[in-house]
Amino acid sequence: MGRRKHSTIDLLDAEVKSTVEEMILSAQFTYKDIAEYIRDTAGKNISQSAICRYAQGFRSEEHTSELQSPCNL
């Protein structure tokens, strides 16, 4: 399984990155909301398109790991 390319989100503090990933998975936040959260929390300006690209790769990895998880019987 290949690793996605490093993004500016990968360089964020672990706590901020974790929150961003939760925001992506929750589907309650727009990419604009996430960009504003990153700017306000980490002081970094990350474009909505960069967040979109990260989200696509992140969701793909989440889906792949779910498929590879053992079944609970």
Secondary structure, 3 states (H helix, E strand, C coil): CCCCCCCCHHHCCHHHHHHHHHHHHHCCCCHHHHHHHHHHHHCCCCCHHHHHHHHHHHHHHHHHHHHHCCCCC
